[in-house]
Amino acid sequence: MTQHSVSVDPFLATPFAAAFDWLSRSGLDARQVLWVMPRIETVGSFKRHWAQHHAGLATLGPWVQTADRLSQPAAMGPWLALQADLVGVLRQLPLLGGGSSPSQLWGLAQEYLELALRQVLVQKRNTSALAQYCENNTFAAEEAQVVATLAQTYATELMDLLPKPAKPEGSPPVQVVWFDDGETVPGLWLDLFYPEVPVQVFRLPAIEGPQPWQQLGAKRFNTQPGPVVLQVAPDETTQAQQAAHQILEWLREDPVSEIAVAVLDRLAARRMVGLLAEVGVLVDDRTGWRLSTSNVAGWFDHLLQQFVEQGQLTAIAQPFTGLPLEHLEPWAFGKTGNRYTLAQWAGAFMALFEKYDLDTALQPDEAGQQLLTVLGLMRQVPAQTEFDSHEFLAAWRSWAESQRFRPLDIESPVRMVPLLSTRMRQFKRVLVLGCAQSHFQESPPGLLPPAVAQELGFPGPRLARIQKISALYELLLHSDEVTLVHSAQVAGKPDMLLPELMWLDIVLRDSENHTQHWASFWHRTPSNLEIEVRESPEQALQLTALSDSGSMPDSLRVTALDDWKACRLRFGLKHALPWPPQRDEGAMRYEQLRGVFVHKVLEKTAQHMALPGQPVNQLQAWKQTLLDQAQLVWNTLELDDRATVYPFLKFFDQIVPRLAGKLMERQIQGWQFKGAEQQVEHTLVLQPSGASLALKGRVDRLDTRGGALAISDIKFTNLPC
């Protein structure tokens, strides 16, 4: 595949304008060009630009594929059949399936099928990292054997599940134009289906680091008339109220023009929708929700649980009214504890629905339609693997977790959309709901090391974050009016504003408001800035030994304790027999500096308060020491590093009361600071097996009390489950 790349400058041209200009100069027939877009939502905007550009010309509509659909199975019926067969295989594997719950087995089957589909997709690429991973990890070796067997045995079926290229007029394209937002899947797909077709790549802006925000501050606020407003609410309730108030204000000014709500905080979005409904304003929700969160899914889940527990259904409520079905006879299927195929289970419940007209009641609802669809697909699955009622419940839950539904369209000028779907689109008025650092953090893809995930075409955490940041950047640059609404705390704990927005806030300051918390140029002050801080209780770590002692490693890194506690499969895949440690070399410099900064401040504070004569029982002394040490540590950084970590320095002030209280509490309890960033090596005796395990690594902090030793692992983000 021959690629020619052009990087799109967001300040000079739109991607569509650049592409159409290139097309007009290329002399190509537009009907023979395949266009590859980042997301399905981009297609409508693209076709509008296409129609404007080709006004008065007789030409066919554009030929389009979207990156977000290229990595999804093209048909769900065959996918379900493969998944059912695979669950039957996994039940027989002691290392992967032994002791796993039915839900975990369906989750594993889903993950392995996705990996097998990716192996088919990358069959023309060198997958050395995957081979090395499988060679060095005993858990991964069995996992890889399952995936490789799937990829080989079902190669034809999996190839059929890859989205196939459409061929207008029966011919392949002469040229491909790819709007690249960093995803690797389109390149893999084009390699597989169009290896000889030249590809013109228009690379969308990838925003990273402080410099682009300085340019945005100069361009957006000095040369463009539309306002950009930042609102920082003191809590989640006020955040929803401020968002609803802004929308009502815009509707009073212009009740017709579209208002886009770019959603990052889903809980805030639900609160906002409820507030608007109270005053008669409906919201068209285009974000998509997990099917498992729908009322219909909860209703069907309750039915299945009742059947699992009682072996029959003696009471069924209507799915939407909650009223009990009249004239219901006790319903059962087969013998309690017996196993049946997916098709038999689904057929039985479809017959039950039809008998009591429940299918008619479900049909008008979007989630209800999806429930009927999945039961219809299951009824046609030819797989002969049999499941008991617990396993059928797990099959349903796995499906409901993996699928998304969108409420039926509502005629409303207020439309909620995912942030990523706003790329390459222009809006008049945009409300960005949720601007915290946590909203832009992404978990690693599955259980794979970064190099392996990248090789298989999965977006890593860094790329996923860059995509969101870039979408936000384009919104701020190209939209007429933008209001960003951030909640300063979540569940009683301070929540940090996105560092990039804090960099922008710094750019917008002048000498007169340099000492203020926010730049007055764009910040609208809420009525209450008081932040209530609540402590979260400490939890003791409990370890349980694996039943298979042969799977236990000789030693365990300190950072592996979280994986050990959370999931034995996760621990095994990441730590059993050493896979060479990997780091995401492109990880954000901000994240690394923040960790260094926090650890150093806490270490210096502990050393200072351990000096003779320090008032360790005075909270104010701890607060002031934390603030002083933060400033001293920040001053020791290089100039570029100071600029990068500055957003967290501003946020650090808000968490000082909580930190000071915790540090003083431990001092009163008798704990004495022993050291920080200490190399440790210690033998753990695991219960109930009595097996010994060597614990090795660097510990953030060590405290002593008499003969007791306390180990602290300092984190400022929640670990993914």
Phi, psi and omega per residue, in radians:
M1 nan 2.117 -3.139
T2 -1.639 2.157 -3.116
Q3 -2.008 2.448 2.977
H4 -2.187 2.181 -2.985
S5 -1.950 2.505 3.011
V6 -2.308 2.201 3.079
S7 -1.536 2.222 -3.089
V8 -1.489 2.148 3.061
D9 -1.480 2.020 -3.058
P10 -1.123 -0.324 -3.118
F11 -1.525 -0.270 -3.038
L12 -1.875 -0.623 -3.066
A13 -2.736 2.735 3.003
T14 -1.487 2.710 3.125
P15 -1.012 -0.675 -3.129
F16 -1.141 -0.774 3.140
A17 -1.076 -0.743 3.132
A18 -1.112 -0.708 -3.113
A19 -1.219 -0.741 -3.135
F20 -1.176 -0.611 3.082
D21 -1.134 -0.750 3.102
W22 -1.098 -0.720 -3.109
L23 -1.106 -0.726 -3.127
S24 -1.145 -0.531 3.138
R25 -1.472 -0.326 -3.061
S26 -1.353 -0.427 -3.096
G27 1.350 0.194 -3.125
L28 -1.370 2.653 2.995
D29 -1.334 2.088 -3.059
A30 -1.037 -0.439 -3.117
R31 -1.278 -0.204 -3.102
Q32 -1.877 0.297 -3.112
V33 -1.920 2.292 3.030
L34 -1.715 2.206 3.139
W35 -1.814 2.276 3.126
V36 -1.969 2.033 -3.094
M37 -1.795 2.772 3.096
P38 -1.170 -0.763 -3.027
R39 -2.496 2.772 -3.102
I40 -1.098 -0.560 -3.116
E41 -1.147 -0.357 -3.121
T42 -1.297 -0.382 -2.977
V43 -1.121 -0.738 -3.133
G44 -1.043 -0.785 3.113
S45 -1.117 -0.707 3.121
F46 -1.061 -0.768 -3.097
K47 -1.187 -0.569 3.064
R48 -1.136 -0.778 3.093
H49 -1.119 -0.647 3.116
W50 -1.075 -0.812 -3.126
A51 -1.097 -0.704 3.115
Q52 -1.138 -0.717 -3.088
H53 -1.226 -0.585 -3.105
H54 -1.793 0.481 -3.127
A55 -1.007 2.228 3.094
G56 1.464 -0.072 -3.135
L57 -1.771 2.444 3.107
A58 -1.472 1.811 -3.123
T59 -2.589 2.660 3.084
L60 -1.275 2.784 3.062
G61 -1.139 2.799 -3.073
P62 -1.199 2.658 -3.132
W63 -1.748 1.985 -2.874
V64 -2.253 2.448 2.882
Q65 -2.188 2.663 3.136
T66 -2.114 2.439 -3.044
A67 -1.095 -0.613 -3.077
D68 -1.212 -0.323 3.113
R69 -1.644 -0.273 -3.033
L70 -1.272 -0.381 -3.118
S71 -1.735 0.101 -3.128
Q72 -1.833 2.533 3.100
P73 -1.070 2.430 -3.049
A74 -1.339 -0.383 -3.124
A75 -2.442 2.220 -3.026
M76 -1.466 -0.410 3.121
G77 -1.099 -0.980 3.076
P78 -1.040 -0.580 3.112
W79 -1.105 -0.772 3.096
L80 -1.084 -0.680 -3.141
A81 -1.109 -0.780 3.104
L82 -1.104 -0.711 -3.118
Q83 -1.121 -0.727 3.133
A84 -1.107 -0.763 3.101
D85 -1.076 -0.715 -3.083
L86 -1.181 -0.650 3.088
V87 -1.046 -0.698 3.093
G88 -1.080 -0.633 3.101
V89 -1.224 -0.781 -3.076
L90 -1.111 -0.520 3.119
R91 -1.068 -0.386 -3.078
Q92 -1.682 -0.063 -3.105
L93 -1.686 2.002 -3.031
P94 -1.163 -0.639 -3.061
L95 -1.278 -0.758 -3.098
L96 -1.566 -0.700 -3.046
G97 -1.717 -0.343 -3.078
G98 -1.075 2.110 3.114
G99 1.462 -0.104 3.141
S100 -1.366 2.558 3.102
S101 -1.329 2.839 3.078
P102 -0.975 -0.681 3.133
S103 -1.121 -0.702 3.118
Q104 -1.135 -0.656 3.126
L105 -1.119 -0.741 3.105
W106 -1.152 -0.635 3.078
G107 -1.126 -0.731 3.092
L108 -1.103 -0.749 3.137
A109 -1.047 -0.728 3.107
Q110 -1.067 -0.793 -3.105
E111 -1.162 -0.738 -3.113
Y112 -1.169 -0.655 3.094
L113 -1.123 -0.720 3.101
E114 -1.083 -0.709 3.107
L115 -1.143 -0.716 3.118
A116 -1.118 -0.706 3.103
L117 -1.091 -0.692 3.095
R118 -1.154 -0.640 3.121
Q119 -1.127 -0.644 3.054
V120 -1.140 -0.661 -3.123
L121 -1.167 -0.618 -3.064
V122 -1.766 0.347 -3.029
Q123 -1.053 -0.377 3.135
K124 -1.655 0.052 -3.132
R125 -1.842 2.783 3.052
N126 -1.447 2.059 -3.102
T127 -1.896 1.077 -3.075
S128 -1.210 -0.649 -3.123
A129 -1.130 -0.694 3.108
L130 -1.118 -0.746 3.134
A131 -1.095 -0.737 3.135
Q132 -1.149 -0.695 3.125
Y133 -1.048 -0.826 -3.108
C134 -1.162 -0.584 -3.104
E135 -1.235 -0.507 -2.996
N136 -1.822 0.056 -3.056
N137 -2.372 2.081 -3.045
T138 -1.144 -0.698 3.079
F139 -1.104 -0.786 -3.109
A140 -1.139 -0.532 -3.132
A141 -1.091 -0.798 3.119
E142 -1.217 -0.687 3.078
E143 -1.053 -0.806 -3.121
A144 -1.116 -0.603 3.104
Q145 -1.107 -0.737 3.096
V146 -1.085 -0.832 -3.087
V147 -1.143 -0.773 -3.135
A148 -1.106 -0.709 3.101
T149 -1.097 -0.733 3.078
L150 -1.036 -0.849 -3.076
A151 -1.089 -0.596 -3.128
Q152 -1.432 -0.832 -3.063
T153 -1.158 -0.707 -3.076
Y154 -1.912 0.577 -3.088
A155 -1.010 -0.754 -3.121
T156 -1.160 -0.791 -3.132
E157 -1.112 -0.736 -3.140
L158 -1.185 -0.668 3.087
M159 -1.081 -0.659 3.102
D160 -1.167 -0.443 -3.130
L161 -1.424 -0.249 3.045
L162 -1.250 2.436 3.105
P163 -1.003 2.197 -3.086
K164 -1.581 2.531 3.097
P165 -1.269 2.341 3.010
A166 -1.363 2.592 -3.111
K167 -2.235 1.529 3.077
P168 -0.989 2.389 -3.134
E169 1.061 0.310 3.032
G170 1.294 0.201 -3.086
S171 -2.131 2.580 3.057
P172 -1.225 2.845 3.139
P173 -1.213 2.661 3.032
V174 -1.455 -0.499 -3.079
Q175 -2.565 2.531 3.009
V176 -1.985 2.348 3.010
V177 -2.011 2.131 -3.016
W178 -2.103 2.052 3.002
F179 -1.506 1.814 -2.942
D180 -1.700 2.054 3.074
D181 -1.825 0.295 3.097
G182 1.881 -0.287 3.129
E183 -1.142 2.439 -3.137
T184 -1.621 -0.306 -3.061
V185 -1.035 -0.765 3.128
P186 -0.999 -0.673 3.104
G187 -1.108 -0.722 3.095
L188 -1.119 -0.742 -3.118
W189 -1.141 -0.755 3.124
L190 -1.162 -0.660 3.072
D191 -1.024 -0.658 -3.055
L192 -1.346 -0.754 -3.012
F193 -1.773 -0.479 -3.096
Y194 -2.306 1.013 -3.052
P195 -1.134 -0.402 -3.071
E196 -1.753 -0.080 -3.061
V197 -1.528 2.253 3.109
P198 -1.162 2.542 -3.079
V199 -2.151 2.151 3.008
Q200 -1.690 2.045 -3.053
V201 -1.817 2.225 2.984
F202 -1.896 1.853 -3.067
R203 -1.427 2.098 3.105
L204 -1.241 2.697 -3.126
P205 -0.989 2.343 3.043
A206 -1.969 1.731 -2.994
I207 -1.507 2.139 -3.141
E208 -2.645 2.358 3.102
G209 1.554 3.013 -3.032
P210 -1.303 -0.497 -2.963
Q211 -1.008 -0.795 -3.135
P212 -1.045 -0.498 -3.108
W213 -1.307 -0.485 3.015
Q214 -1.160 -0.726 3.101
Q215 -1.138 -0.705 3.125
L216 -1.102 -0.741 3.130
G217 -1.026 -0.710 3.140
A218 -1.258 -0.685 -3.067
K219 -1.364 -0.915 -2.963
R220 -1.248 -0.677 -2.985
F221 -1.668 -0.290 -3.109
N222 -1.786 -0.458 -3.040
T223 -2.062 -0.249 -3.134
Q224 -1.919 2.440 -3.000
P225 -1.382 -0.493 -3.016
G226 -1.161 2.460 -3.098
P227 -1.399 2.560 2.935
V228 -2.098 2.152 -3.027
V229 -2.095 2.386 3.014
L230 -1.913 2.187 3.044
Q231 -2.050 2.257 3.124
V232 -2.009 1.833 -3.122
A233 -1.477 2.608 -3.121
P234 -1.287 -0.363 -3.112
D235 -2.730 3.067 -3.047
E236 -1.163 -0.651 -3.133
T237 -1.116 -0.811 3.119
T238 -1.123 -0.619 3.110
Q239 -1.025 -0.810 3.123
A240 -1.132 -0.674 3.120
Q241 -1.138 -0.738 3.122
Q242 -1.127 -0.706 3.124
A243 -1.113 -0.795 3.127
A244 -1.104 -0.713 3.137
H245 -1.093 -0.713 3.132
Q246 -1.107 -0.722 3.133
I247 -1.137 -0.754 3.108
L248 -1.092 -0.653 3.111
E249 -1.115 -0.746 3.105
W250 -1.152 -0.701 -3.137
L251 -1.136 -0.597 3.088
R252 -1.153 -0.627 3.125
E253 -1.259 -0.710 -3.092
D254 -2.669 1.759 -3.043
P255 -1.357 -0.007 -3.021
V256 -1.908 -0.763 -3.039
S257 -1.083 2.543 -3.074
E258 -1.194 2.440 3.007
I259 -2.008 2.089 3.108
A260 -1.674 2.253 3.054
V261 -1.889 1.824 3.118
A262 -1.416 1.968 -2.951
V263 -1.718 2.157 2.947
L264 -2.053 -0.521 3.119
D265 -1.833 1.771 -3.042
R266 -1.242 -0.615 3.113
L267 -1.137 -0.735 3.086
A268 -1.090 -0.647 3.126
A269 -1.106 -0.728 3.130
R270 -1.131 -0.713 3.108
R271 -1.111 -0.748 -3.125
M272 -1.097 -0.757 3.132
V273 -1.055 -0.714 3.112
G274 -1.110 -0.725 3.128
L275 -1.137 -0.732 3.138
L276 -1.175 -0.620 3.132
A277 -1.100 -0.564 -3.136
E278 -1.131 -0.441 3.120
V279 -1.865 0.270 3.018
G280 1.475 0.276 3.120
V281 -1.801 2.070 3.113
L282 -1.586 2.707 -3.120
V283 -2.166 2.251 3.077
D284 -1.490 1.900 -3.026
D285 -1.592 1.916 3.113
R286 -1.898 0.273 -3.024
T287 -1.393 -0.599 -3.056
G288 1.448 2.297 -3.125
W289 -2.190 2.726 3.032
R290 -1.056 2.372 3.136
L291 -1.014 -0.546 -3.107
S292 -1.135 -0.332 -3.132
T293 -1.525 -0.085 -3.080
S294 -1.366 2.746 3.089
N295 -1.092 -0.658 -3.137
V296 -1.117 -0.745 3.126
A297 -1.088 -0.718 3.097
G298 -1.105 -0.674 3.131
W299 -1.126 -0.827 -3.116
F300 -1.211 -0.641 3.095
D301 -1.055 -0.721 3.117
H302 -1.112 -0.705 3.095
L303 -1.043 -0.812 -3.110
L304 -1.142 -0.689 3.111
Q305 -1.094 -0.722 3.114
Q306 -1.072 -0.717 3.140
F307 -1.171 -0.709 3.135
V308 -1.092 -0.733 -3.059
E309 -1.344 -0.634 -3.007
Q310 -1.889 -0.273 -3.096
G311 1.382 0.017 3.103
Q312 -2.809 2.934 3.059
L313 -1.955 2.093 3.141
T314 -1.915 -0.221 3.125
A315 -2.590 2.272 3.108
I316 -2.299 2.231 3.090
A317 -1.637 2.649 3.022
Q318 -1.079 2.475 -3.016
P319 -1.116 -0.459 -3.059
F320 -2.026 -0.585 -3.134
T321 -1.531 -0.422 -3.081
G322 1.392 -0.030 3.141
L323 -1.292 2.485 -3.124
P324 -1.222 2.546 3.047
L325 -1.182 2.362 3.109
E326 -1.512 2.641 3.076
H327 1.028 0.588 3.125
L328 -1.413 2.199 3.032
E329 -1.619 2.497 3.095
P330 -0.888 2.275 -3.040
W331 -2.035 2.340 3.083
A332 -2.480 2.816 3.136
F333 -2.322 2.074 3.096
G334 1.134 -2.840 -3.140
K335 -1.717 2.453 -3.130
T336 -0.982 2.254 3.113
G337 1.567 -0.208 3.125
N338 -1.305 2.782 3.133
R339 -1.880 2.518 3.122
Y340 -2.450 2.821 3.125
T341 -1.268 2.855 3.069
L342 -0.986 -0.733 -3.113
A343 -1.063 -0.693 -3.134
Q344 -1.207 -0.750 3.098
W345 -1.072 -0.867 -3.095
A346 -1.108 -0.707 3.124
G347 -1.076 -0.669 3.137
A348 -1.127 -0.774 -3.118
F349 -1.277 -0.574 3.056
M350 -1.115 -0.699 3.105
A351 -1.119 -0.684 3.085
L352 -1.081 -0.787 -3.138
F353 -1.073 -0.778 -3.103
E354 -1.158 -0.622 -3.108
K355 -1.105 -0.675 -3.080
Y356 -1.892 0.340 3.084
D357 1.030 0.444 3.091
L358 -1.245 -0.515 3.095
D359 -1.118 -0.644 3.098
T360 -1.162 -0.664 3.124
A361 -1.201 -0.589 -3.092
L362 -1.380 -0.462 -2.966
Q363 -1.010 -0.704 -3.094
P364 -1.232 -0.235 -3.078
D365 -1.692 2.432 -3.108
E366 -1.069 -0.820 3.115
A367 -1.169 -0.611 3.082
G368 -1.095 -0.689 3.087
Q369 -1.084 -0.690 -3.138
Q370 -1.192 -0.625 3.068
L371 -1.093 -0.804 3.119
L372 -1.112 -0.632 3.139
T373 -1.137 -0.807 -3.103
V374 -1.173 -0.647 3.078
L375 -1.140 -0.647 3.077
G376 -1.134 -0.700 3.099
L377 -1.155 -0.772 3.131
M378 -1.071 -0.631 -3.107
R379 -1.129 -0.398 -3.120
Q380 -1.751 -0.001 -3.105
V381 -1.184 2.170 -3.105
P382 -1.439 -0.113 -3.089
A383 -1.013 2.404 -3.100
Q384 -1.692 0.035 3.085
T385 -1.098 2.350 -3.070
E386 -1.874 2.597 -3.059
F387 -2.336 2.545 2.991
D388 -1.479 -3.101 -3.041
S389 -1.140 -0.635 3.101
H390 -1.076 -0.723 -3.103
E391 -1.265 -0.585 3.074
F392 -1.178 -0.672 3.050
L393 -1.053 -0.731 3.108
A394 -1.125 -0.660 3.113
A395 -1.087 -0.777 3.113
W396 -1.084 -0.803 -3.098
R397 -1.129 -0.670 3.092
S398 -1.068 -0.766 3.119
W399 -1.123 -0.796 -3.098
A400 -1.109 -0.560 3.104
E401 -1.291 -0.550 -3.044
S402 -1.506 -0.306 -3.069
Q403 -1.783 2.709 3.111
R404 -2.104 2.603 3.059
F405 -2.274 2.717 3.112
R406 -2.229 2.248 3.097
P407 -0.957 2.672 3.137
L408 -1.006 2.545 -3.092
D409 -1.003 2.487 3.121
I410 -2.114 2.375 3.074
E411 -1.269 1.791 -3.112
S412 -2.754 2.490 3.056
P413 -1.287 -0.200 -3.131
V414 -1.713 2.051 -3.047
R415 -2.231 2.152 3.082
M416 -1.558 2.284 -3.103
V417 -2.380 2.671 3.005
P418 -1.168 2.580 -3.123
L419 -1.001 -0.752 -3.083
L420 -1.116 -0.464 -3.118
S421 -1.324 -0.076 3.127
T422 -1.522 -0.125 -3.098
R423 -1.115 2.460 3.130
M424 1.115 0.383 3.092
R425 -2.230 2.658 -3.139
Q426 -2.047 2.473 -3.098
F427 -2.298 2.670 3.074
K428 -1.424 -0.845 -3.105
R429 -2.321 2.273 -3.078
V430 -2.322 2.311 2.975
L431 -1.917 2.120 3.082
V432 -1.707 1.971 -3.034
L433 -1.806 1.805 -3.100
G434 1.839 1.865 -3.079
C435 -2.262 0.434 -3.077
A436 -1.435 2.731 3.049
Q437 -0.954 -0.674 -3.091
S438 -1.133 -0.468 -3.140
H439 -1.258 -0.258 -3.099
F440 -1.922 0.126 3.086
Q441 -1.587 2.360 -3.133
E442 -2.108 2.528 3.091
S443 -1.404 2.661 3.057
P444 -1.063 2.670 -3.114
P445 -1.264 1.921 3.080
G446 1.084 -2.468 -3.074
L447 -1.907 0.199 -3.030
L448 -1.529 2.553 2.996
P449 -1.077 2.712 -3.060
P450 -0.951 -0.744 -3.088
A451 -1.128 -0.688 3.135
V452 -1.200 -0.766 3.137
A453 -1.052 -0.759 -3.134
Q454 -1.128 -0.669 -3.129
E455 -1.099 -0.560 -3.135
L456 -1.592 0.089 3.049
G457 1.545 0.213 3.086
F458 -1.443 2.403 3.061
P459 -1.272 2.261 3.102
G460 -1.364 3.025 -3.141
P461 -1.017 -0.660 -3.107
R462 -1.155 -0.817 3.132
L463 -1.097 -0.764 -3.136
A464 -1.049 -0.673 3.126
R465 -1.207 -0.759 3.129
I466 -1.048 -0.689 3.140
Q467 -1.081 -0.754 3.121
K468 -1.165 -0.786 3.138
I469 -1.048 -0.742 -3.123
S470 -1.143 -0.670 3.092
A471 -1.102 -0.749 3.101
L472 -1.102 -0.730 3.140
Y473 -1.039 -0.812 -3.140
E474 -1.121 -0.664 3.094
L475 -1.051 -0.822 -3.118
L476 -1.137 -0.575 -3.083
L477 -1.361 -0.700 -2.929
H478 -1.861 -0.263 -3.101
S479 -1.430 2.610 -3.127
D480 -1.185 -0.860 -3.140
E481 -2.322 2.360 3.140
V482 -2.368 2.299 2.980
T483 -2.123 2.186 3.093
L484 -1.815 2.245 -3.103
V485 -2.086 2.084 -3.092
H486 -2.124 2.439 3.030
S487 -1.705 2.174 -3.073
A488 -1.241 -0.235 3.083
Q489 -2.560 2.661 3.075
V490 -2.310 2.196 -3.112
A491 0.943 0.650 3.069
G492 1.454 0.003 -3.124
K493 -1.990 2.481 3.124
P494 -1.014 2.453 3.130
D495 -2.172 2.127 -2.986
M496 -1.354 2.369 3.024
L497 -1.124 2.610 3.113
L498 -0.887 2.236 -3.107
P499 -0.966 -0.637 -3.128
E500 -1.084 -0.638 3.101
L501 -1.255 -0.512 3.060
M502 -1.255 -0.610 3.020
W503 -1.084 -0.745 3.107
L504 -1.092 -0.696 3.101
D505 -1.041 -0.675 3.109
I506 -1.123 -0.737 -3.136
V507 -1.070 -0.597 -3.044
L508 -1.458 -0.046 -3.125
R509 -1.385 2.670 2.957
D510 -2.124 3.117 -3.045
S511 -1.102 -0.458 -3.074
E512 -1.322 -0.545 -3.103
N513 -2.032 0.463 -3.089
H514 -1.110 -0.552 -3.081
T515 -1.531 -0.158 3.133
Q516 -1.282 2.746 -3.069
H517 -1.174 -0.625 3.130
W518 -2.288 2.680 3.096
A519 -1.244 2.169 -3.108
S520 -1.172 -0.261 -3.108
F521 -1.057 -0.530 -3.080
W522 -2.364 -0.160 -3.054
H523 -1.548 2.247 3.026
R524 -1.779 2.023 -3.001
T525 -1.300 2.157 3.035
P526 -1.259 2.925 -3.037
S527 -1.239 -0.408 -3.050
N528 -2.403 2.066 3.133
L529 -1.800 0.043 -3.110
E530 -1.192 2.266 -3.135
I531 -1.928 2.028 3.087
E532 -1.419 2.288 -3.091
V533 -1.973 2.201 3.099
R534 -2.060 2.521 3.140
E535 -1.553 2.612 3.025
S536 -1.805 2.422 -3.070
P537 -1.186 2.571 3.052
E538 -1.289 2.569 3.125
Q539 -2.144 2.304 3.106
A540 -1.286 2.473 -3.135
L541 -1.485 2.215 3.124
Q542 -2.020 2.251 -3.138
L543 -1.902 2.460 3.056
T544 -2.208 2.291 -3.089
A545 -1.258 2.612 3.031
L546 -1.188 2.546 3.131
S547 -1.189 -0.524 -3.138
D548 -1.649 1.690 -3.063
S549 -1.111 -0.394 3.115
G550 -1.199 -0.293 -3.141
S551 -1.565 0.008 -3.039
M552 -1.487 2.280 3.119
P553 -1.270 2.853 3.112
D554 -1.249 -0.573 -3.126
S555 -2.506 2.890 -3.050
L556 -2.412 2.236 3.066
R557 -1.249 2.604 -3.138
V558 -0.987 -0.707 -3.091
T559 -1.224 -0.161 3.115
A560 -1.476 -0.163 -3.085
L561 -1.051 -0.649 -3.128
D562 -1.118 -0.709 3.120
D563 -1.198 -0.668 3.112
W564 -1.048 -0.784 -3.096
K565 -1.202 -0.662 -2.979
A566 -1.393 -0.750 -2.966
C567 -2.845 2.139 -3.087
R568 -1.174 -0.549 3.113
L569 -1.194 -0.762 3.103
R570 -1.026 -0.789 3.136
F571 -1.059 -0.793 -3.088
G572 -1.090 -0.783 -3.100
L573 -1.161 -0.565 -3.051
K574 -1.650 -0.412 -2.961
H575 -2.297 -0.237 -3.089
A576 -1.311 2.170 -3.027
L577 0.880 2.076 -2.750
P578 -1.120 2.070 2.839
W579 -1.465 2.283 -3.073
P580 -0.888 2.280 -3.101
P581 -1.029 2.395 -3.133
Q582 -2.161 2.504 3.018
R583 -2.165 2.612 3.045
D584 -1.338 1.771 -3.029
E585 -1.092 -0.370 3.129
G586 -1.655 0.276 -3.100
A587 -1.029 2.609 -3.074
M588 -1.037 2.302 3.092
R589 -1.074 -0.575 3.135
Y590 -1.035 -0.782 -3.106
E591 -1.075 -0.741 -3.129
Q592 -1.156 -0.790 -3.117
L593 -1.136 -0.649 3.130
R594 -1.057 -0.765 3.122
G595 -1.095 -0.775 3.109
V596 -1.070 -0.762 -3.101
F597 -1.085 -0.871 -3.095
V598 -1.090 -0.826 -3.110
H599 -1.070 -0.729 -3.119
K600 -1.176 -0.702 3.128
V601 -1.097 -0.788 -3.133
L602 -1.160 -0.647 3.103
E603 -1.132 -0.816 -3.127
K604 -1.139 -0.657 3.112
T605 -1.106 -0.793 3.140
A606 -1.092 -0.721 3.131
Q607 -1.126 -0.721 -3.118
H608 -1.163 -0.784 -3.089
M609 -1.295 -0.230 3.081
A610 -1.456 -0.131 3.131
L611 -1.189 2.605 3.131
P612 -1.035 2.442 3.053
G613 1.518 -0.017 -3.139
Q614 -1.300 2.416 -3.121
P615 -1.355 1.330 -3.014
V616 -1.231 -0.204 3.127
N617 -1.711 0.185 -3.138
Q618 -1.952 2.075 -3.095
L619 -1.070 -0.678 -3.100
Q620 -1.088 -0.598 3.127
A621 -1.135 -0.720 3.097
W622 -1.137 -0.742 3.126
K623 -1.045 -0.859 -3.067
Q624 -1.141 -0.663 3.126
T625 -1.125 -0.732 3.091
L626 -1.049 -0.790 -3.139
L627 -1.130 -0.752 -3.128
D628 -1.132 -0.781 -3.110
Q629 -1.187 -0.600 3.089
A630 -1.072 -0.759 3.135
Q631 -1.162 -0.704 -3.137
L632 -1.143 -0.778 3.130
V633 -1.117 -0.728 3.135
W634 -1.083 -0.676 -3.130
N635 -1.168 -0.427 -3.131
T636 -1.408 -0.202 -3.118
L637 -1.311 2.737 3.001
E638 -1.114 2.758 -3.034
L639 -1.011 -0.799 -3.138
D640 -1.115 -0.686 3.129
D641 -1.177 -0.615 3.096
R642 -1.088 -0.762 3.137
A643 -1.113 -0.671 -3.095
T644 -1.192 -0.752 -3.049
V645 -1.543 -0.048 -3.085
Y646 -0.983 -0.709 3.116
P647 -0.974 -0.673 3.130
F648 -1.281 -0.546 3.074
L649 -1.034 -0.710 3.110
K650 -1.170 -0.695 -3.140
F651 -1.251 -0.515 -3.077
F652 -1.001 -0.596 3.125
D653 -0.977 -0.610 -3.054
Q654 -1.309 -0.441 -3.111
I655 -1.752 -0.018 3.127
V656 -1.010 -0.785 3.135
P657 -0.988 -0.732 -3.135
R658 -1.184 -0.758 3.126
L659 -1.115 -0.786 -3.117
A660 -1.072 -0.756 3.130
G661 -1.088 -0.722 -3.139
K662 -1.171 -0.755 -3.136
L663 -1.129 -0.736 3.138
M664 -1.177 -0.659 3.124
E665 -1.042 -0.758 3.136
R666 -1.174 -0.602 3.099
Q667 -1.126 -0.769 3.138
I668 -1.122 -0.600 3.134
Q669 -1.260 -0.119 3.075
G670 1.762 0.065 3.123
W671 -1.349 2.349 3.137
Q672 -2.026 2.348 3.134
F673 -1.116 2.247 -3.139
K674 -1.913 -0.652 -3.128
G675 3.083 2.897 3.115
A676 -2.319 2.684 -3.133
E677 0.911 0.878 -3.073
Q678 -1.713 2.352 2.985
Q679 -1.298 2.253 -3.126
V680 -2.234 2.677 3.008
E681 -2.565 2.074 -2.999
H682 -2.582 2.585 3.126
T683 -1.680 2.189 3.072
L684 -1.781 2.361 3.031
V685 -1.788 2.002 -3.023
L686 -1.582 2.447 3.114
Q687 -1.868 2.581 0.122
P688 -1.609 -0.001 -3.007
S689 -1.359 -0.415 -3.079
G690 1.388 0.132 3.138
A691 -1.192 2.604 -3.141
S692 -1.776 2.510 -3.127
L693 -2.451 2.266 3.134
A694 -1.441 2.200 3.109
L695 -1.759 2.105 -3.107
K696 -2.274 2.586 3.038
G697 2.631 -3.005 3.121
R698 -1.838 2.221 -3.092
V699 -1.786 2.383 -3.104
D700 -1.104 -0.725 -3.063
R701 -2.715 2.456 3.069
L702 -2.125 2.287 3.047
D703 -2.178 2.638 3.103
T704 -2.190 2.625 3.023
R705 -2.553 1.777 -3.026
G706 1.117 -2.157 3.111
G707 -1.627 0.038 -3.097
A708 -1.567 2.579 3.127
L709 -2.182 2.266 3.124
A710 -1.966 2.348 3.112
I711 -1.920 2.256 3.128
S712 -2.017 2.349 3.022
D713 -1.986 1.934 -2.978
I714 -1.552 2.137 3.113
K715 -2.435 2.618 3.104
F716 -2.145 0.269 3.032
T717 -2.367 2.690 3.104
N718 -1.332 2.411 3.087
L719 -1.321 2.416 3.064
P720 -1.190 2.469 -3.126
C721 -1.445 nan nan
